[in-house]
């Protein structure tokens, strides 16, 4: 293991706790892709929108995302031990909004087909990643979920849906 030299305490940034609104404003300047995490339990398909998705490792193939502890959907997916990440296309803003809402049936009117694990792959998503839950870490008011990739695929070519400064945007390829 490589030891890094100590850096000391970080410089003061204004003398106190970070204001929630300022935190969101500043971090909103980092553009993210938009995904929907899906699963299938005994009650049917479930899912929620996530913009904190990232790749973690090639060997083994690992991915990660963050989800709020108070999510009612994540415990249902976690209990199955597997999930699918759906990478949304630029024309799927309405899908993202639906899965970010507290709608009872987020899948109403949304087409999907099963991934190899059975979790929903949303119609018209750019790509999907099937994974099993590897580990979950406490991270403030969220859980950091790391998943081991079991299968993945590109559904179609197109531009991704992007979230930036509190709104949706597009990235032209």
Backbone as a printed PyTorch tensor [residue, N CA C, xyz], in Angstrom:
tensor([[[  0.8430,  -1.1690,   0.0000],
         [  0.0000,   0.0000,   0.0000],
         [  0.8920,   1.2350,   0.0000]],

        [[  0.5370,   2.2120,  -0.8060],
         [  1.2840,   3.4610,  -0.8930],
         [  0.7230,   4.4430,   0.1140]],

        [[  1.5970,   5.0170,   0.9210],
         [  1.1480,   6.0210,   1.8760],
         [  1.3500,   7.3900,   1.2740]],

        [[  0.3190,   8.2130,   1.3800],
         [  0.3980,   9.5820,   0.8990],
         [  0.7840,  10.4930,   2.0480]],

        [[  1.5310,  11.5620,   1.7560],
         [  1.9010,  12.4770,   2.8400],
         [  0.6630,  13.1860,   3.3720]],

        [[  0.6610,  13.5100,   4.6650],
         [ -0.4870,  14.2240,   5.2120],
         [ -0.6120,  15.5970,   4.5600]],

        [[ -1.8240,  16.0190,   4.3840],
         [ -2.0490,  17.3200,   3.7400],
         [ -2.5310,  18.3630,   4.7230]],

        [[ -2.8650,  17.9610,   5.9320],
         [ -3.3820,  18.9060,   6.9080],
         [ -4.8470,  19.1900,   6.6680]],

        [[ -5.4320,  20.0070,   7.5150],
         [ -6.8540,  20.3020,   7.3700],
         [ -7.0980,  21.1510,   6.1240]],

        [[ -8.2730,  21.0100,   5.5250],
         [ -8.5740,  21.8200,   4.3530],
         [ -8.7170,  23.2850,   4.7450]],

        [[ -8.4610,  24.1880,   3.8160],
         [ -8.6100,  25.6070,   4.1440],
         [-10.0740,  25.9400,   4.4290]],

        [[-10.2910,  26.9230,   5.2680],
         [-11.6520,  27.3540,   5.6010],
         [-12.3150,  27.9350,   4.3580]],

        [[-13.5930,  27.6360,   4.2020],
         [-14.3250,  28.0940,   3.0300],
         [-15.4570,  29.0530,   3.3810]],

        [[-15.3700,  29.7410,   4.4460],
         [-16.4530,  30.6400,   4.7880],
         [-16.9080,  30.4700,   6.2150]],

        [[-16.2360,  29.6180,   6.9400],
         [-16.4400,  29.5560,   8.3690],
         [-17.6320,  28.7780,   8.8800]],

        [[-18.0740,  27.7310,   8.2360],
         [-19.1690,  26.9780,   8.8230],
         [-19.6380,  25.8650,   7.9290]],

        [[-20.7900,  25.3460,   8.2990],
         [-21.3830,  24.2570,   7.5300],
         [-21.7370,  24.7460,   6.1280]],

        [[-21.7670,  23.8180,   5.2030],
         [-22.1000,  24.1380,   3.8220],
         [-23.6130,  24.2500,   3.7050]],

        [[-24.0880,  25.3360,   3.1500],
         [-25.5090,  25.5640,   2.9450],
         [-26.0370,  24.6240,   1.8610]],

        [[-27.1970,  23.9730,   2.1060],
         [-27.7720,  23.0160,   1.1570],
         [-27.9840,  23.6220,  -0.2200]],

        [[-28.5440,  24.8110,  -0.2750],
         [-28.8210,  25.4480,  -1.5740],
         [-27.5230,  25.7390,  -2.3190]],

        [[-26.5200,  26.2090,  -1.6070],
         [-25.2310,  26.5110,  -2.2450],
         [-24.5710,  25.2260,  -2.7420]],

        [[-24.6540,  24.1600,  -1.9510],
         [-24.1050,  22.8630,  -2.3260],
         [-24.7100,  22.4010,  -3.6510]],

        [[-26.0460,  22.4580,  -3.7440],
         [-26.7220,  22.0450,  -4.9760],
         [-26.3610,  22.9570,  -6.1460]],

        [[-26.2780,  24.2420,  -5.8890],
         [-25.9570,  25.1840,  -6.9640],
         [-24.5700,  24.9100,  -7.5460]],

        [[-23.5920,  24.7640,  -6.6760],
         [-22.2210,  24.5570,  -7.1440],
         [-22.0680,  23.1890,  -7.8110]],

        [[-22.5550,  22.1240,  -7.1840],
         [-22.4030,  20.7940,  -7.7660],
         [-23.2890,  20.6020,  -8.9890]],

        [[-24.3120,  21.4290,  -9.1400],
         [-25.1410,  21.3950, -10.3340],
         [-24.3770,  21.7760, -11.5910]],

        [[-23.2030,  22.3660, -11.4330],
         [-22.3620,  22.7190, -12.5720],
         [-21.6240,  21.5150, -13.1600]],

        [[-21.8060,  20.3540, -12.5500],
         [-21.2250,  19.1260, -13.0780],
         [-22.3200,  18.3790, -13.8170]],

        [[-22.1900,  18.2470, -15.1200],
         [-23.1990,  17.5560, -15.9240],
         [-23.1110,  16.0520, -15.6850]],

        [[-24.2740,  15.4170, -15.5790],
         [-24.3240,  13.9720, -15.3980],
         [-25.2630,  13.3560, -16.4170]],

        [[-25.0540,  12.0900, -16.6780],
         [-26.0020,  11.3440, -17.4740],
         [-27.1940,  10.9850, -16.6080]],

        [[-28.2670,  10.5220, -17.2330],
         [-29.4770,  10.1650, -16.4950],
         [-29.7690,   8.6930, -16.7310]],

        [[-30.0100,   7.9840, -15.6470],
         [-30.2940,   6.5510, -15.7130],
         [-31.5500,   6.2370, -14.9040]],

        [[-32.0940,   5.0700, -15.1540],
         [-33.1780,   4.5360, -14.3310],
         [-32.7240,   3.1610, -13.8590]],

        [[-32.7360,   2.9780, -12.5440],
         [-32.4120,   1.6910, -11.9360],
         [-33.7200,   0.9070, -11.8390]],

        [[-33.7280,  -0.3160, -12.3450],
         [-34.9490,  -1.1210, -12.3310],
         [-34.6990,  -2.4750, -11.6870]],

        [[-35.7810,  -3.0560, -11.2200],
         [-35.7510,  -4.3940, -10.6580],
         [-37.1200,  -5.0300, -10.8220]],

        [[-37.1870,  -6.2910, -10.5090],
         [-38.4400,  -7.0220, -10.6070],
         [-38.5770,  -7.8870,  -9.3690]],

        [[-39.6020,  -7.5760,  -8.5520],
         [-39.8450,  -8.4030,  -7.3740],
         [-41.1960,  -9.0920,  -7.5230]],

        [[-41.6840,  -9.7370,  -6.4790],
         [-42.9240, -10.5060,  -6.5730],
         [-44.1300,  -9.6330,  -6.8860]],

        [[-44.0410,  -8.3360,  -6.6050],
         [-45.1460,  -7.4200,  -6.8830],
         [-45.0610,  -6.7800,  -8.2590]],

        [[-43.9880,  -7.0650,  -9.0080],
         [-43.8620,  -6.5230, -10.3560],
         [-42.6440,  -5.6380, -10.5260]],

        [[-42.5970,  -4.9160, -11.6650],
         [-41.4320,  -4.0740, -11.9470],
         [-41.4160,  -2.8240, -11.0820]],

        [[-40.2080,  -2.4210, -10.6620],
         [-40.0130,  -1.2020,  -9.8800],
         [-38.7880,  -0.4800, -10.4140]],

        [[-38.7290,   0.8230, -10.1770],
         [-37.5700,   1.5700, -10.6370],
         [-37.5640,   2.9930, -10.1320]],

        [[-36.4120,   3.6360, -10.2480],
         [-36.2580,   5.0290,  -9.8450],
         [-35.1410,   5.6640, -10.6650]],

        [[-35.2240,   6.9860, -10.8320],
         [-34.2400,   7.7360, -11.6110],
         [-32.9930,   8.0090, -10.7800]],

        [[-31.8430,   7.9770, -11.4480],
         [-30.5530,   8.2170, -10.7970],
         [-29.6550,   8.9990, -11.7550]],

        [[-28.9690,  10.0150, -11.2380],
         [-27.9560,  10.6820, -12.0530],
         [-26.5750,  10.5590, -11.4110]],

        [[-26.4700,   9.6790, -10.4220],
         [-25.1910,   9.4660,  -9.7340],
         [-24.5450,   8.1420, -10.1280]],

        [[-24.7730,   7.6960, -11.3350],
         [-24.2490,   6.4260, -11.8200],
         [-22.8170,   6.5920, -12.3340]],

        [[-21.9760,   5.5940, -12.0790],
         [-20.6010,   5.6410, -12.5780],
         [-20.0230,   4.2320, -12.7080]],

        [[-19.0270,   4.0990, -13.5510],
         [-18.2620,   2.8560, -13.5910],
         [-17.2320,   2.9260, -12.4710]],

        [[-16.8550,   1.7590, -11.9320],
         [-15.9270,   1.7200, -10.8060],
         [-14.6600,   0.9590, -11.1600]],

        [[-14.8030,  -0.2200, -11.7530],
         [-13.6590,  -1.0970, -11.9670],
         [-13.8730,  -1.9650, -13.2010]],

        [[-12.7890,  -2.2480, -13.9030],
         [-12.8370,  -3.1890, -15.0200],
         [-12.6190,  -4.6280, -14.5600]],

        [[-11.7940,  -4.8100, -13.5240],
         [-11.4490,  -6.1540, -13.0740],
         [-11.5200,  -6.2240, -11.5520]],

        [[-12.6220,  -6.6520, -10.9920],
         [-13.8190,  -7.1550, -11.6630],
         [-14.6600,  -5.9940, -12.1940]],

        [[-15.5940,  -6.2710, -13.1040],
         [-16.4270,  -5.1900, -13.6420],
         [-17.4510,  -4.7290, -12.6010]],

        [[-17.2440,  -3.5070, -12.0970],
         [-18.1020,  -2.9550, -11.0550],
         [-18.6440,  -1.5970, -11.4840]],

        [[-19.8660,  -1.3050, -11.0420],
         [-20.5110,  -0.0190, -11.2570],
         [-21.0350,   0.4660,  -9.9200]],

        [[-21.4650,   1.7270,  -9.8510],
         [-22.0060,   2.2510,  -8.5960],
         [-23.0470,   3.3280,  -8.8800]],

        [[-23.9150,   3.5170,  -7.9020],
         [-24.8750,   4.6210,  -7.9190],
         [-25.2390,   4.9450,  -6.4780]],

        [[-25.8520,   6.1010,  -6.2790],
         [-26.3060,   6.5090,  -4.9570],
         [-27.8270,   6.5830,  -4.9360]],

        [[-28.4090,   6.2210,  -3.8000],
         [-29.8540,   6.2620,  -3.6180],
         [-30.1530,   6.7490,  -2.2030]],

        [[-31.1980,   7.5420,  -2.0490],
         [-31.5740,   8.0680,  -0.7370],
         [-31.9990,   6.9270,   0.1880]],

        [[-31.6300,   7.0550,   1.4580],
         [-31.9930,   6.0330,   2.4440],
         [-33.4980,   5.9050,   2.5660]],

        [[-34.2230,   7.0060,   2.3920],
         [-35.6740,   6.9500,   2.5770],
         [-36.4290,   6.4770,   1.3370]],

        [[-35.7270,   6.0390,   0.3230],
         [-36.3710,   5.4960,  -0.8730],
         [-37.2290,   4.2920,  -0.5050]],

        [[-38.4430,   4.2630,  -1.0110],
         [-39.3120,   3.1050,  -0.7940],
         [-39.0590,   2.0380,  -1.8550]],

        [[-38.4360,   2.4300,  -2.9610],
         [-38.2120,   1.5100,  -4.0760],
         [-36.9410,   0.6830,  -3.9050]],

        [[-35.8560,   1.3140,  -3.4620],
         [-34.5910,   0.6010,  -3.3600],
         [-34.6810,  -0.6540,  -2.4890]],

        [[-35.3340,  -0.6440,  -1.3280],
         [-35.4060,  -1.8860,  -0.5350],
         [-36.0470,  -3.0480,  -1.3070]],

        [[-37.0020,  -2.7520,  -2.1730],
         [-37.6270,  -3.8110,  -2.9650],
         [-36.6350,  -4.3950,  -3.9650]],

        [[-35.8330,  -3.5290,  -4.5750],
         [-34.8390,  -4.0000,  -5.5370],
         [-33.6980,  -4.7110,  -4.8060]],

        [[-33.2140,  -4.1030,  -3.7190],
         [-32.1120,  -4.6890,  -2.9380],
         [-32.4430,  -6.1180,  -2.5090]],

        [[-33.6890,  -6.3550,  -2.1190],
         [-34.0990,  -7.6820,  -1.6400],
         [-33.9370,  -8.7580,  -2.7110]],

        [[-33.9770,  -8.3870,  -3.9840],
         [-33.7980,  -9.3660,  -5.0640],
         [-32.3180,  -9.6600,  -5.3090]],

        [[-31.4460,  -8.7350,  -4.8760],
         [-30.0060,  -8.9220,  -5.0620],
         [-29.5100,  -8.5530,  -6.4550]],

        [[-30.3870,  -8.0480,  -7.3190],
         [-29.9640,  -7.7010,  -8.6820],
         [-30.7510,  -6.4870,  -9.1750]],

        [[-30.1920,  -5.8170, -10.1730],
         [-30.8220,  -4.6320, -10.7360],
         [-30.2890,  -4.4000, -12.1380]],

        [[-30.9840,  -3.5510, -12.8790],
         [-30.5270,  -3.1440, -14.2040],
         [-30.4630,  -1.6280, -14.2510]],

        [[-29.3650,  -1.1050, -14.8050],
         [-29.2100,   0.3230, -15.0370],
         [-29.5990,   0.5740, -16.4870]],

        [[-30.5450,   1.4800, -16.6980],
         [-30.9810,   1.8760, -18.0330],
         [-30.4240,   3.2660, -18.3200]],

        [[-29.5870,   3.3970, -19.3320],
         [-28.9980,   4.6850, -19.6950],
         [-29.9510,   5.3540, -20.6760]],

        [[-30.5160,   6.4970, -20.2560],
         [-31.5710,   7.1390, -21.0320],
         [-31.0400,   7.9570, -22.2080]],

        [[-31.8620,   8.0140, -23.2470],
         [-31.5500,   8.7970, -24.4420],
         [-32.1290,  10.2020, -24.3080]],

        [[-31.6750,  11.0930, -25.1510],
         [-32.0730,  12.4970, -25.0800],
         [-33.5710,  12.7030, -25.2550]],

        [[-34.2660,  11.7500, -25.8610],
         [-35.7090,  11.8950, -26.0430],
         [-36.5100,  11.2010, -24.9280]],

        [[-35.8540,  10.8710, -23.8120],
         [-36.5400,  10.1870, -22.7120],
         [-36.6630,  11.0510, -21.4480]],

        [[-36.7280,  12.3490, -21.6140],
         [-36.9040,  13.2230, -20.4470],
         [-38.1790,  12.8780, -19.6850]],

        [[-39.2710,  12.6250, -20.3890],
         [-40.5340,  12.2800, -19.7210],
         [-40.3910,  10.9870, -18.9090]],

        [[-39.6200,  10.0430, -19.4260],
         [-39.3690,   8.7900, -18.6920],
         [-38.6060,   9.0920, -17.4090]],

        [[-37.5860,   9.9290, -17.5010],
         [-36.8150,  10.2930, -16.3160],
         [-37.7080,  10.9700, -15.2790]],

        [[-38.5130,  11.9010, -15.7350],
         [-39.4080,  12.6070, -14.8100],
         [-40.3820,  11.6330, -14.1400]],

        [[-40.8790,  10.6810, -14.8860],
         [-41.8150,   9.6920, -14.3300],
         [-41.1310,   8.8910, -13.2220]],

        [[-39.8960,   8.4170, -13.4850],
         [-39.2010,   7.5890, -12.4990],
         [-38.6060,   8.4040, -11.3490]],

        [[-38.5370,   9.7310, -11.5060],
         [-38.0860,  10.6020, -10.4210],
         [-39.2610,  11.0300,  -9.5400]],

        [[-40.4680,  10.7580,  -9.9800],
         [-41.6650,  11.1660,  -9.2480],
         [-42.0350,  10.1270,  -8.1870]],

        [[-43.0630,  10.4560,  -7.4300],
         [-43.5590,   9.5100,  -6.4310],
         [-44.7810,   8.7550,  -6.9540]],

        [[-44.8970,   8.6650,  -8.2770],
         [-46.0230,   7.9460,  -8.8820],
         [-46.0830,   6.5230,  -8.3480]],

        [[-47.2870,   6.0350,  -8.1470],
         [-47.4760,   4.6760,  -7.6310],
         [-47.0120,   3.6320,  -8.6400]],

        [[-47.4400,   3.7820,  -9.8970],
         [-47.0300,   2.8390, -10.9400],
         [-46.1980,   3.5750, -11.9830]],

        [[-44.9070,   3.6230, -11.7620],
         [-44.0160,   4.3460, -12.6780],
         [-43.9230,   3.6640, -14.0390]],

        [[-44.3080,   2.3990, -14.1260],
         [-44.2200,   1.6690, -15.3840],
         [-45.4710,   1.8060, -16.2500]],

        [[-46.4990,   2.4970, -15.7700],
         [-47.7270,   2.6650, -16.5530],
         [-47.3820,   3.3720, -17.8730]],

        [[-47.6600,   2.6960, -18.9740],
         [-47.3980,   3.2740, -20.2930],
         [-45.9520,   3.2250, -20.7340]],

        [[-45.0850,   2.5890, -19.9550],
         [-43.6560,   2.4900, -20.2850],
         [-43.3780,   1.0710, -20.7720]],

        [[-42.8990,   0.9440, -22.0010],
         [-42.5600,  -0.3720, -22.5270],
         [-41.2300,  -0.8650, -21.9950]],

        [[-41.1330,  -2.1620, -21.8120],
         [-39.8820,  -2.7680, -21.3510],
         [-39.8690,  -4.2450, -21.6970]],

        [[-38.6570,  -4.7940, -21.6440],
         [-38.4770,  -6.2330, -21.8160],
         [-37.4610,  -6.6980, -20.7650]],

        [[-37.4650,  -7.9760, -20.4180],
         [-36.5690,  -8.4450, -19.3510],
         [-35.1120,  -8.5410, -19.8040]],

        [[-34.2310,  -8.1540, -18.9020],
         [-32.7960,  -8.3660, -19.0920],
         [-32.5150,  -9.8440, -18.8310]],

        [[-31.2710, -10.2980, -19.0010],
         [-30.9640, -11.6940, -18.6690],
         [-31.3250, -12.0770, -17.2280]],

        [[-31.2660, -11.1060, -16.2960],
         [-31.6220, -11.4100, -14.8990],
         [-33.1190, -11.2750, -14.6400]],

        [[-33.8440, -10.7460, -15.6280],
         [-35.2790, -10.5500, -15.4660],
         [-35.6690,  -9.1210, -15.1320]],

        [[-34.7200,  -8.2900, -14.7530],
         [-35.0210,  -6.8890, -14.4520],
         [-35.3920,  -6.1530, -15.7320]],

        [[-36.2420,  -5.1240, -15.6190],
         [-36.6900,  -4.4090, -16.8150],
         [-35.5950,  -3.6170, -17.5270]],

        [[-35.5400,  -3.7970, -18.8540],
         [-34.7730,  -2.9270, -19.7450],
         [-35.8170,  -2.0470, -20.4210]],

        [[-35.7310,  -0.7540, -20.2200],
         [-36.7170,   0.1660, -20.7600],
         [-36.5760,   0.2950, -22.2710]],

        [[-37.7110,   0.2740, -22.9580],
         [-37.6990,   0.4790, -24.4060],
         [-37.0750,   1.8410, -24.7030]],

        [[-36.2860,   1.9110, -25.7370],
         [-35.6440,   3.1340, -26.2240],
         [-34.4940,   3.6400, -25.3640]],

        [[-34.1180,   2.9130, -24.2950],
         [-32.9100,   3.2990, -23.5640],
         [-31.7210,   3.0830, -24.4980]],

        [[-30.6780,   3.8760, -24.3330],
         [-29.4940,   3.7260, -25.1760],
         [-28.7570,   2.4280, -24.8910]],

        [[-28.6560,   2.1030, -23.6150],
         [-27.8900,   0.9240, -23.1990],
         [-28.3940,   0.4750, -21.8410]],

        [[-27.9790,  -0.7150, -21.4480],
         [-28.3740,  -1.2570, -20.1540],
         [-27.2190,  -2.0590, -19.5700]],

        [[-27.2370,  -2.1470, -18.2360],
         [-26.2210,  -2.9000, -17.5040],
         [-26.9390,  -3.7040, -16.4350]],

        [[-26.8090,  -5.0100, -16.4920],
         [-27.3820,  -5.9210, -15.4920],
         [-26.3170,  -6.1690, -14.4270]],

        [[-26.6960,  -6.0850, -13.1650],
         [-25.7030,  -6.2650, -12.1030],
         [-26.3280,  -6.9270, -10.8790]],

        [[-25.4530,  -7.4780, -10.0600],
         [-25.8540,  -7.9840,  -8.7540],
         [-25.2840,  -7.0490,  -7.6970]],

        [[-25.9680,  -6.9380,  -6.5830],
         [-25.5100,  -6.0610,  -5.5070],
         [-24.2510,  -6.6660,  -4.8890]],

        [[-23.1640,  -5.9410,  -4.9690],
         [-21.8840,  -6.3800,  -4.4040],
         [-21.7570,  -5.9180,  -2.9550]],

        [[-22.0080,  -4.6190,  -2.7310],
         [-21.8900,  -4.0380,  -1.3960],
         [-22.6600,  -2.7190,  -1.3720]],

        [[-23.0700,  -2.3400,  -0.1840],
         [-23.7750,  -1.0750,   0.0170],
         [-23.1140,  -0.3680,   1.1910]],

        [[-22.8000,   0.9080,   0.9990],
         [-22.1350,   1.6940,   2.0430],
         [-23.0220,   2.8540,   2.4640]],

        [[-23.0080,   3.1850,   3.7490],
         [-23.6770,   4.3900,   4.2280],
         [-22.8890,   5.5910,   3.7410]],

        [[-23.6000,   6.5840,   3.2150],
         [-22.9550,   7.8000,   2.7160],
         [-23.8800,   8.9860,   2.9970]],

        [[-23.8910,   9.4410,   4.2380],
         [-24.7670,  10.5450,   4.6190],
         [-26.2210,  10.1290,   4.5070]],

        [[-27.0200,  10.9380,   3.7960],
         [-28.4390,  10.6190,   3.6500],
         [-28.7050,   9.6950,   2.4660]],

        [[-27.6500,   9.1400,   1.8960],
         [-27.7510,   8.2110,   0.7740],
         [-27.0070,   6.9090,   1.0800]],

        [[-27.2870,   5.9090,   0.2830],
         [-26.4930,   4.6780,   0.2680],
         [-25.7000,   4.6860,  -1.0230]],

        [[-24.4620,   4.2710,  -0.9510],
         [-23.6240,   4.0860,  -2.1290],
         [-23.6660,   2.6010,  -2.4430]],

        [[-24.2590,   2.2540,  -3.5840],
         [-24.4420,   0.8600,  -3.9690],
         [-23.4200,   0.5080,  -5.0410]],

        [[-22.6690,  -0.5450,  -4.8080],
         [-21.7180,  -1.0560,  -5.7950],
         [-22.2850,  -2.3670,  -6.3280]],

        [[-22.3210,  -2.4710,  -7.6500],
         [-22.8440,  -3.6740,  -8.2780],
         [-21.8140,  -4.3450,  -9.1610]],

        [[-21.8780,  -5.6740,  -9.2300],
         [-21.0030,  -6.4540, -10.1060],
         [-21.7550,  -6.7150, -11.4060]],

        [[-21.1540,  -6.3170, -12.5110],
         [-21.7960,  -6.4310, -13.8200],
         [-21.8600,  -7.9000, -14.2370]],

        [[-23.0670,  -8.3220, -14.6310],
         [-23.2870,  -9.6920, -15.0750],
         [-23.5490,  -9.7650, -16.5760]],

        [[-24.1500,  -8.7160, -17.1220],
         [-24.4560,  -8.6470, -18.5550],
         [-24.6940,  -7.1800, -18.9030]],

        [[-24.5200,  -6.8390, -20.1680],
         [-24.7420,  -5.4710, -20.5930],
         [-24.9170,  -5.4220, -22.0950]],

        [[-25.4920,  -4.3190, -22.5740],
         [-25.6910,  -4.2020, -23.9980],
         [-26.0700,  -2.8040, -24.4230]],

        [[-25.8310,  -2.5340, -25.6990],
         [-26.2590,  -1.2890, -26.3280],
         [-27.5550,  -1.5980, -27.0590]],

        [[-28.5880,  -0.8370, -26.7760],
         [-29.8940,  -1.0520, -27.3760],
         [-30.0070,  -0.3280, -28.7110]],

        [[-29.4670,   0.8900, -28.7450],
         [-29.5200,   1.6900, -29.9680],
         [-28.5040,   2.8160, -29.8600]],

        [[-28.2080,   3.4190, -30.9760],
         [-27.3190,   4.5840, -30.9830],
         [-28.1730,   5.8360, -30.7870]],

        [[-27.5620,   6.8830, -30.2890],
         [-28.2720,   8.1350, -30.0870],
         [-27.5570,   8.9940, -29.0730]],

        [[-28.1370,  10.1420, -28.7970],
         [-27.5630,  11.0830, -27.8410],
         [-28.1050,  10.7780, -26.4430]],

        [[-27.2850,  10.9840, -25.4140],
         [-27.7280,  10.7170, -24.0480],
         [-28.5450,  11.8740, -23.4820]],

        [[-29.3590,  11.5730, -22.4730],
         [-30.0460,  12.5970, -21.6970],
         [-29.0670,  13.0730, -20.6390]],

        [[-28.9500,  14.3870, -20.4820],
         [-27.9850,  14.9740, -19.5620],
         [-28.7260,  15.8490, -18.5470]],

        [[-28.2530,  15.8370, -17.3000],
         [-28.8010,  16.6900, -16.2550],
         [-27.7270,  17.7040, -15.8840]],

        [[-28.0950,  19.0100, -15.9210],
         [-27.1220,  20.0700, -15.6740],
         [-27.8220,  21.2730, -15.0630]],

        [[-27.3120,  21.7620, -13.9550],
         [-27.8150,  22.9500, -13.2700],
         [-29.3240,  22.8940, -13.0420]],

        [[-29.7920,  21.7420, -12.6020],
         [-31.1900,  21.5830, -12.2410],
         [-32.1430,  21.3310, -13.3830]],

        [[-31.6160,  21.1430, -14.5890],
         [-32.4840,  20.9020, -15.7300],
         [-31.9180,  19.8590, -16.6650]],

        [[-32.7420,  19.4590, -17.6160],
         [-32.3430,  18.4690, -18.6030],
         [-31.7340,  19.1430, -19.8220]],

        [[-30.8060,  18.4340, -20.4500],
         [-30.1840,  18.9250, -21.6650],
         [-29.8070,  17.7600, -22.5540]],

        [[-29.2310,  18.0860, -23.6560],
         [-28.8330,  17.0780, -24.6150],
         [-27.3780,  17.2830, -24.9930]],

        [[-26.7580,  16.1970, -25.3520],
         [-25.3750,  16.2110, -25.8350],
         [-25.4140,  15.6580, -27.2450]],

        [[-24.9930,  16.4550, -28.1750],
         [-25.0210,  16.0170, -29.5660],
         [-23.7750,  15.2000, -29.8770]],

        [[-23.9860,  14.0340, -30.4890],
         [-22.8460,  13.1650, -30.8360],
         [-22.4730,  13.3490, -32.2850]]])
